[in-house]
Amino acid sequence: MTDTLADSRTSSRFFTEGVPVVVEDVRRRSTTEREELLADPGFGRYFTDHMFVARYRVGEGWYDARLTQYGPLQMDPGTAALHYAQSIFEGLKAYAQPDGSVATFRPEANAARFVRGAKRLAMPPVPESAFLSAVDALVDADRDWVPTGPDQTLYLRPYQLASEAFLGVRPAHEYLFLVIASPAGAYFPRGVQPVSVYLSEDYIRAAPGGTGDVKCAGNYAASLLAQEQAIDAGCDQVVWLDAVEKKYVEEMGGMNLFFVLGSGDDAELVTPELTGTLLPGITRDSLIALARDLGHRVSERKVSVEEWRSGVADGSVSETFACGTAAVITPVGEVKARTGDFTVGDGTPGPLTMRLREALLDIQHGRVADTHGWLHRVS
Ligand SMILES: *Cc1c(COP(=O)(O)O)cnc(C)c1O
């Protein structure tokens, strides 16, 4: 056994003031093994050599920040997060740049959202600068794992959980903050395919005053049955309606939605407004800016199922797409509902959908100028 402490070194990087990031020597997979995995990484199946871990205890604050061997966590069976889901996560990506460097996309926005999520779940927030330094440290250590194939990325998953072994229902006194990384292949390796969606009339994702506007783990557990129902109905994804009137379209699975009204240069984009029950996506926010750059009007307002259906019928709604970090932009083709099915446009990806998708991917992969300053160079 090697003594990891003896092998570890303190990097020049700090997690929080007075808490340096300790870098341990880890077993790295061989170049051959890594290249085999990167040839067809899929999504979320393989993990890099390192992980970032920091601990928090009430009275002590954040301590013991380290880059360590990726591997199982040892947990007490009484760990609070396992019982009461006091747990949040983030998702962002690192992109290989044409000049050989590596950049993440708007990580400050993920850091800020992570703070909001922590507060909503009564957890001590990870300071935004600490979040950024942890993500940078991991990407830097595992930069050989950033794939360079077309539209390939390194998906980063920061998360925080209540690690105190205690069964009382109250905010825990101890937490873990981790970042893991997983190489991701192109989402549509054989060309962009529209998805079919099922309007969920039985289940809701988020209610006013709930946790729908933060990425807390429990939201996703509660969504799985509706997603299974969508699959059983022959669809790819579930579309969520508002919890109160079951009238307005909110999101698709774990992605935000956009509707294109009209066509050509005059096309207008509409996306459901952030009422507190939608997750404020960073992709959504970026696409609003990019669409405006291209000269399109964008409005954030409520969109009812009826407006969607009748707009598709009379041709005024020409395209619909969903967006999020993992899949970037996914066109929506078929819509199934108890109140009747319909097809958006001719069921193929629309022109503005594809133009915005290219525009965003071009920035993320460094193929065009980053005029908004969204890329954060890591190494
Ligand atoms: C993460 C997520 C999104 C997309 O957010 P991005 O920041 O664009 O990745 C949308 N809806 C839900 C429910 C999500 O969890």
The ligand as a Gaussian input file, in Angstrom:
#p B3LYP/6-31G(d) Opt

LIG

0 1
 C      -30.527000      20.882000     -15.735000
 C      -31.925000      21.057000     -16.182000
 C      -32.266000      21.845000     -17.301000
 C      -31.240000      22.436000     -18.227000
 O      -30.348000      23.279000     -17.604000
 P      -28.962000      23.623000     -18.316000
 O      -28.325000      24.567000     -17.382000
 O      -29.284000      24.224000     -19.623000
 O      -28.242000      22.330000     -18.469000
 C      -33.611000      22.039000     -17.603000
 N      -34.575000      21.469000     -16.847000
 C      -34.287000      20.699000     -15.784000
 C      -35.407000      20.117000     -15.006000
 C      -32.968000      20.465000     -15.430000
 O      -32.681000      19.693000     -14.382000

